[in-house]
């Protein structure tokens, strides 16, 4: 099937490597043997990275703790203000943004961007676009929860409100955002303008699918409220994945759901080839008999090697149920507890088990160890003595890690480390796992399902055309089931002292994604050129919004914002001029 594809779409650029790889599916034994690579010599930067933990322990961790404490005080201060006062401050701050935008002289002031420092972002892409001459607008005041409305089941929040702050406010009310992204630091603005996912996304979709209304300051200073059925509905559908390039988001109304105090979590070990691990995962997401009552509230999978994984399915439970005799309660939020991914891994030895985890602690289960990246930053961070003495200082703030790494280490990580997510249709997860094993050999891998809804307009990401007629596992007439395959770690060949070309590897991954109707979230380091970027994402609606709402010439285009490397002012302006020609999207 893939061979015809190559012939039918002359516009697609299928490299010989992937063409050969896809057109003759290698035998399983082949995929068990990742690429053979030459040994590499150690250089100075290897030692800098190896001893980076010294800097992390003595500088980054204490500084992170102070920053977190400061943020916490700010959240508390914000929570003490009356709702009226917060709303009034919000309106004043919005007016300041409008006023600042109107001061801009488009001829000499460069493009608009926010005034936050480049290292504040959680994404791995270093924020090179900040280095171009630009006109800064300060949004740092937008960090309040404006309203939690249990009647409408909506939370109205400003864009810098983070996940920890929201769950702290809603969980005691037995309410929660429908999708609570795992890491405490992730902000509402980033999750809406980019993407956000959680183990409940197989029901509710990505974070942006749970948004009810957006308040946006447009390039000309107008303030509009966009919903899916008012006059600004095109803008409402255009904002997700746009990376803040259509306007400034100043508040969002997000759907709340009722929850219970505990999560009843079942850990199920799976052993067998990657295809079988993928099937066991699909069965956890969408039980084969199709009984909706069996669909769990939460699903996540972790693949620990080419032959084993653990699937976790969670169902909300009341505290009465959790405290019944014989039930095991595990408060994973305590600082000295084993890191969550290692705790789950014990199921491989001891078999399936069930425990009850307090809901808010479950939401943030990966925060302290940053999934498993914590192990690379602090190799002994998972040891009991360290957890007990210093676990409360974890995690180091990602933004501080970036601020203290310098260009040499940053480039080293680009070359010798993978941080990528792949959003892949559920039925292709087995193929994706085999591809990653063969190409990168990174373990553990994270699996998290999400629905991709069929929307009234074709947005930047969209389900496969005609998916609703296939009736595949997990799909419905209105949404196709996708999965986020998270590839975060150092490839095994580096541990073996072999060479690894990070950039080439990511390029092949991106071509695989394009050929398989899959997507690469843009917080990651992307190697895509502009043409391929618009083969992966659909440009038509985005370009329509950019022109209609005056973003061209005011905000950078999303491709240039995500692109790796430093960008000169001239390059960005030339790109802006070129964009007036039709986008490449329809060629692919």
N, C-alpha and C positions, 0 to 999 in steps of 0.2 A: 504494500500500500504506500509505503514511504517513497518508493522509487517513482511511482506515477506522480506523486506530489511534486517531486523535484522537476519532473518534465512539464507538469501542468502549470507551474508557477514560475515562468522564466524570471520574474522579478526577485525570487527568493535567492538568498545567497547561502546555499548549503555547503559548508566546507567539505572537502574531500573526506576529512577525518570523520565528521559526523555522518556524512552520506554513507560511508562504508559501514560505520558503526550501526546506523539505524536500518540500513537496507538488508543487512544479514545479521539478524539478532544473534549475538555470540552465544555459544553454549554456556550453561551455567558455570562450568569449570573456568571458562575464560574470564567471566566477570569476577570469579573468586581471586583472580590474579590481577591486581591493579597494575597500572603501567610500570614498566621497569625503568628506573631512572638512575643517572650517574650520581656518584657521591659529590657533595659540595664541600668547599674549604670553609673553615670558620674565619670570620673577620671580626674586627673590633666590636662592631655593633651587636654581634651575637652575645658577646660578654656583657655589653650594656644591658641587653634585654634580660640576660640570665640573672643579673644582679639588680634588676629594677625593683625587686621586692623591698630592697633597703629603703629606697626613696618612697615607695608606697607606704611602708610601715611608719617611717619617721616623719614624712611630710604629708602625703596624700590622706592617709586615714585620719590623723588628728584634724586636718583642715576640713575634710569632709564632714566629720562629726560636728564641727562648729557651724558649718554651713547648714547641715540638716537641722541643727538645733535652732538656728536663726530662722529657717523656713518654718519650722514647727511653731515658734513664737509668733511669727507673722500670721500663720493660719489661725492660731488661737485668738490673736488680736482681731483678725477679720471676723471670726465667729462671734466675738463679744459685741460687735457693732450690731445695731438694730437693722432689720431688713430694709427699712426706709432709708437709713443712712447709707447703706451699701448701694442701694439703687440710685440715690442722689449722687454719690461719688462716681458711680458708673457713668451717669449722664454727663457729669462734668468732664470726666476723662475722655469720653467719646468726642465731646466738643473740642478738647485740646488736640486730638488727632486730626479732626477736620481742619482746625485752624492751621496746624502745622503743614498739612498737605497743601493748603491754599497758598502757603508762603513759597512753595517750590516754583522755581523758574525752569521749566522743562528744557530750555535751550542750554543752560549752563550747569544745572544741578545734578545731572546723572539720574540713574534709576532709583526708585524708592526701595528701601528695605528696612527691617526692624533694627533697633539700636542694640540688640543683645550681642554680647561678645561671641566670636566664632566658636569658642570651646564650650559654650553653655549647652549646645545641642547634645542629645543623646545619640544621634545617628553616628555611623562610623565615617561617613563621608566628611572630610574636613571642609569647613565652610569657606572654600576659596572665593565664592562669589562675593564675600564681604570685602575682598581686597580691591575690587574695582571702585573708582570714585563713585560715591552714591549719596543719596539724600536720606538721612536716617530719621525714622519716626520711632519714638520711645513708647513701647507698649508694656513696660515693666509693671505698671500699676494694675494691670488687668488680672488680678489673682484672687478675686473673691467669688464665693458661691453666692449668687444673688437670691436664689429662692429654691426651696425644695417643696414641691406642691403635691401632697399625697392624694388630693382630689383628682387633679388632672394626670397624676402619675408622671410628672415631668420635673426635671431639675434644670434650673436656669443658671448657667455658670459662665464665668469669663474664661478666655482662652488659656491663661497660665495656671489655672487650677489643675493640680496633679491628681493622679489616681488615689494616692494615699489619703490626701485631704478629703476627697469625695467619699471614699469608703468609710473614713472615720466619721463623717457626718451622717451618712445614710444607714450604715449597718445597724446602729442601735435602734433605728426606727423599723428594722426588718424590711428595709428597702435597699435596692441596689441599682446601679446602672445595668442595663441589659447586658452590656459587654464591658467588663472591667479589665483593661489591659494589665498584664502581670506586674510590671516593674513600677514601684511607687512613683518614680520620677517622671513618668510619661505624662505629658500635658494634653488637655482637651484640644487645644489648638493644633498641636502636632498630629494628634490621632485623627482629626477631621480633615485637615489639609493633606495629610499623608495617608497612613492606614493604621488601623489598630485591630487586634484580634485577641480572642480569649477562648477558653474551652467551651463557652456557651455560644460561640459564633455559628455552630452547626444549626442553631435554631434562629438566632437573631441576625446573622450576617456580620459584616465587618462593623467596626465602631461607627463609621459614617452612616450605616444603614439604620442606626438607632436614633439618629438625630431627627427632631421634629421641626425645628426652625433655626435659622442662622441670622444673626444681625451683622451686617457687613458695611464697612465704609468703602465706598467705591473710589476710583481714581480721581473723580471730580469733586470728592468731598460729600457726596450724597450718602445718607445713612439709610439702608433698606433692610427690611425683614423678609427673608426668603423662606417659603415653605414649599411642600411638593405640589400644592395646588393653587398658589396665588400667582400674581403677574410676574414674580421673579422666580418661578419654578425652574426655569432653565439655569439660573445661577445656582439654585439649591442643588441641582444635579451636577453642576460643573465644578463645584468646590472640591469634593473629595479627589485626592491624588494630584490636585493642582499645585501643591506645595506653597500655597499662599500667594500665587501669582495672578489672582483675579481681583483681589481687594484685601482689606484688613478685616479679619474676623474679630469682632469685639465681644460677642457673647453667643451662646448656643443653648437651645432648649433640647434636652436629651431625655429619652424614654427611661422611666424607672420601672422596675418589676418587684413584686413581693418576694421576699426570700425567708428562709428560716435560719436559726442560729448556727446550725452545724451542716457540714457536708459529709455525707456517708460515702466514703471513697473505697472502691474495690480495685485492688492491684492485681492484674492478671498477667502472668508471665507467658511469653510466646517463644517457642524455639523452632527453627526451621529456616529454609532459604528466605531471602528478602521478599520474594513474591508472596510467600505464605505469611510472613510478618505483616505485609501490606494488607492481605486479605483479612487477617485477624483484626487489624485496625479498622478496616472498612466495616466489619461486622459489629465492632464496638460502637461506631458512629451511627450505623443504620442497621438495626437487627434484621436478619434475613427474612423473617416472616412478615416484616413490614408492620408490625404492631406498634402504633404510635405510643402506647402506654409504656413500651419497653425502651423508648429513646431516653437516654440519661440527660440530666441537666447540664453535665459537664463531661467533656471527653478530652483526653490528651494521650499521646503515645510517645515513648522514648525508645529509640533503637540504639542498643549498646554495642552491637557488633554485627557482622554480616549474617549472623545466625540467631540473634536473640534480641528481644525487646520486651517492654512492659507496657500494657495498656491500662490506663486509669479511667474509670467511669465513676462519676459522682452524682448523687441525688441529694437534694436539700433534705435536712432532717431537723425535727424540733429538738429542743434541749431535753425534753422529757424522754424522747426516744434514745437520744445519745447517752443519757445517764442511766439507762436500764442496766440491770446487773449483767455482767458478762461482756458488755460492750467496751471496746478499747478506745479511749479518747486520746488523741495525739495533738498537743498544742505545738504545731510546727513553728510558730512565731517566736518561741524563746530563742535568745541569741546563741545558746550553747547546743541547740539541737543539730543533729547531722544535717548536712546539706540535702535539700529535697531530692535531687536527682540520684544521690547515692542511697538515700533511704528507699526510694522506689526500686532501685536496682536489687535490693535484698530479696525481692519477690522471686528473682531467678533462682536463688538458693532455697528459699523456704516455701515456695509455692504461693498460690493465690491467698490473699488475706484482705480483711476489711477493717477500716478504722474510721472514727469520727473526728473531723478536724473543724475547729471553730471557723465559721465561714470567712471572716475577714482575713484570718491568718492563711486560709487556703488561697484566697485571691492573690495574696502577695508571696506565695510560697517560693517563687524564684528570685525574689528581690535580693536576699542576703548574699547569694552566691552568683548573681547575674547569670542564671541558668548554670552553665559550667565554666564560664569564662573566668570566674573567680579562681579556679584551680591554676590557670596559667599566670594570673597576675600575682597570686600568692600560693606557691606550690604546696606549702604546709598549712594553708588556711583551713583545710578540712580536718586537720588533726584535732583530737579532743582538747589538748592543752591550749591550743590557739583559740579554738571556739570558746572555751570556757573563760579564758582571760580577756580575749580581745574581740570575740564574736559580736559584741554589742556595737563595735565600731564599723562593722561591715554594713553595706558594701562601700567600697571607695566610690566617690561620685564620678560617674563616667566622664563628665565634663572636666573634672580636675585631672583625671588620668590623661586626657587629651592635652590639657594645658601644660603638663609636665613632661611630655614625651619628646618634643623636639622633632625636626624633620627627619633625621636619620632613622629614629625608631619608628616614626610614622610610616616611612617608606618600607621599612623592614616588615612591618605588620601587613602592609598592602601585598608584599611579595610572598610572605611566609605564613599567612594566616587567612582563614576564610571567615567572613561574616556575611552571609547571604541568606535571604529567605526566598523560597520558590513557591508561588501560589499555583497549584497544579490541580487539574480535575481529579476527583477521587479515584476514578478507574485507572488513572495513569500513575498512581503513587508508587506501585511496584517498579515501573520503568524508571521513575525518578530516583528511587533508592539505588537501583542497580547502576544508573548513570553516575550518581555521586560516589558510589563505592569505587567504581572503575576509575573515575576521573580525579577524585580528591581523597577518598578514603578517610573521611572525617567521622569520628564517633565521639560522644553520642549525637544522634540526630533527634530533632524535636518534630512531632507531628501534631497539628492542630487543625480540625476541620472548620470550614466556614461555608455558608451559603453564598452564592453569587446570584442575586435576584435579577430577573428580567425586568428592566425598568422601562417606563414609557419613552425614554430617549436612550440613544446608544452613548453611554458615557465612556471615559477613558478605559475602564475595564468592563468587560461584559462576558456573559456566558457563551459557550459554543453555539453557533446558530443551529437550530433544530434539535437541541439536546432533549427537549420535552417529548420528542417522538421515540427516543431510544429507551426510555424507562429503565435507566441504569440504577444500580444500588445507590440510595441516598438522594436521588433527584426527585423533584416534584414538577408539576406543570408550570410553576412560577419561579423555580430557583434550581440552579445546578449546584451540586455539592462539590466544593473544592477542598484542598488541603494546603496548609502552610507547612512546607518542609523546611525546618530551620537548620541551616548548616553553619554552626559556629564552633570553630576550634582550629587547632593546628593539624594539618594533614599528617597522617601516620608516617609518610615518607620522610618528613622533616625530623621526626623523632628518630628515624633510622639513619639520619645523617645524609639523606639523598637530596638531589636538587628538586625544586618545585617551582614552577613559573606561575605565580598567583594570577597575573594579568591574563595570560593565555588561557588558563584554566577557567577563569570567570567568563572570558569571551566564548569559550565552547559551551559553558553552562547557559549563557544568554541565547546562543543560537538554538540550543536544545529547547529552551523555553518558548522561543518564537515559533519553532516548528510544531510545538505541542500545545498551542493555544494556552500558554501559561504566562505568568507575570512575575516581574522582579520588583519588589517594593523599593522605592527610591531613596530610603535612608542609607542603603548599602552603597558600597563603592561600585559605580557602574562603569563598564568599558564600552557601552553602546555608542555607536556613532548616531548622528541625528536621524538618518534614514531608518536604521534598525529600531531606534527608540519609537518611532512612529509606526513601525510594523508591529511592535509589541503592544503599544497602546493606541487607542483610536483618537485621532486629533480633531475630528469634525466638530463635535459639540464644544470641546475646549476652545477651539479657534473662534467658533461662533460667539462664545461668551467673552473672549478677550476683545473682540472687535466691538460687540454690542455695548460692553460696559467700560470701554475706554482704557483697558489695561495695557494695550500695546503702547510702548513708548513711556509708560509709567512704571510698570513692574516687569522684571526680567521674565523671559519665557521659561516654562517648566523644564524644558530640555537643558537650557543653559544653567539653570539653577542646580540640576542634579549632576551635571557633567563634572568629570574629574579634572583636576588641574587648574592652574591659575587662569583667569580670564581677563583679557585687557578690555578696557572701555570700548575701543574701536571694534573688537571682535563682537562684543555684545550688540553694539549698534548696527553692525553689518548684518548680524543675525536677525535683529528686529526688522530691518528693511527686507531681508529675504523672506521673512515669514509672511509678508504681504502676498507672496506667491502662494499658490495652494499647497497645503501640507502634503507630505508624502503618503499619508495613511492608506490611500486606496490602492497603491501599487501592489501591496503584498498579496 
